Amino acid sequence: QVQLVTSGGGLVQAGGSLRLSCAASGSIFSINAMGWYRQAPGKQRELVASISSGGNTNYADSVKGRFTISRNNAKNTVYLQMNSLKPEDTSVYYCYAAIKSWYWGRGTQVTVSS
């Protein structure tokens, strides 16, 4: 069993910052990619950012230059630093960890007010 526990999120004004964390625990030998998706009401879930075990990163065009993904392999934890937040970033954010299967954390709400 693998569990992902997410923290962070909340309400922030446009231009502000938030940091999300997601810690994996359980029967883990090694984690390949980790990352974050988001899903707003009425929209499809979209990839926000991902990071490989070697540290290679990938970002959605909409967040490039504003969001930074990082991970601590020793702690099996992935982070998402979100700066210069915009109202359109409002969404539920989900972390994932790709091991032998994909595992998902519970979503955390991020709300950006204008």
C-alpha positions in Angstrom: 0.0 0.0 0.0 1.1 3.5 -0.9 -0.3 6.6 0.6 0.2 10.2 -0.6 -0.5 12.9 1.9 -1.0 16.4 0.6 -0.6 19.7 2.4 -0.8 23.3 1.5 -3.3 25.1 -0.6 -5.9 27.6 0.5 -7.0 31.1 -0.4 -4.7 33.7 -1.6 -5.0 37.0 -3.5 -3.8 37.4 -7.1 -0.1 37.9 -7.2 0.4 35.9 -4.0 2.2 32.6 -3.4 1.4 29.2 -2.0 3.4 26.0 -1.6 2.0 22.5 -1.9 3.7 19.4 -0.5 2.9 15.8 -1.1 4.6 13.0 0.9 4.5 9.4 -0.2 4.7 6.5 2.3 4.2 2.8 2.4 5.6 0.0 0.4 7.9 2.1 -1.8 11.1 0.8 -3.3 11.7 3.7 -5.6 9.5 6.4 -7.2 9.8 7.3 -10.8 8.0 10.5 -11.7 6.1 12.7 -9.2 4.0 15.7 -10.0 0.8 17.6 -9.9 -2.4 17.8 -11.9 -5.2 20.2 -11.4 -8.9 20.2 -12.2 -11.2 23.1 -12.2 -15.0 22.7 -12.2 -16.3 21.7 -15.6 -12.8 21.3 -17.0 -10.6 18.3 -17.6 -7.8 17.4 -15.3 -4.5 18.9 -16.6 -0.9 18.3 -15.9 0.7 21.2 -14.0 4.2 20.0 -13.5 6.2 16.8 -13.2 9.6 15.8 -12.1 11.6 12.6 -12.7 13.6 10.8 -10.2 16.7 12.4 -11.8 15.2 15.9 -11.4 14.1 16.6 -15.0 11.1 18.8 -14.9 8.1 19.5 -17.2 5.6 22.3 -16.9 2.3 23.3 -18.4 2.8 26.4 -20.6 0.4 28.3 -18.4 2.6 28.0 -15.3 6.1 28.3 -16.7 8.1 30.9 -15.0 5.7 31.1 -12.1 5.6 27.6 -10.6 8.5 25.5 -9.5 8.4 21.8 -8.8 11.0 20.0 -6.7 11.4 16.8 -4.8 13.2 15.3 -1.9 13.9 11.7 -2.8 15.0 10.8 0.7 11.7 11.9 2.0 9.6 10.7 -1.0 8.2 14.2 -1.1 7.3 16.5 -4.0 6.7 20.2 -3.7 5.0 22.8 -5.9 6.0 26.4 -5.2 3.4 28.6 -6.8 4.2 32.3 -7.3 2.4 35.2 -9.1 -0.8 33.3 -8.7 -3.7 34.2 -11.0 -7.4 33.7 -10.6 -7.2 31.1 -13.4 -5.0 29.0 -11.2 -8.0 28.4 -9.0 -8.5 24.6 -9.0 -8.2 21.4 -7.0 -4.6 20.2 -7.2 -3.7 16.5 -7.1 -0.3 15.0 -6.6 0.7 11.7 -8.0 3.6 9.3 -7.7 4.5 6.9 -10.5 5.9 3.7 -9.0 4.8 0.4 -10.5 1.3 2.0 -10.6 0.2 5.5 -10.3 -0.9 6.7 -6.9 -2.8 9.8 -6.2 -3.1 12.1 -3.2 -6.3 13.7 -2.1 -7.0 16.9 -3.9 -6.3 20.2 -2.2 -8.2 23.4 -3.1 -6.3 26.4 -4.3 -8.4 29.6 -4.7 -6.9 32.8 -6.0 -9.1 35.9 -5.6 -8.8 38.8 -7.9 
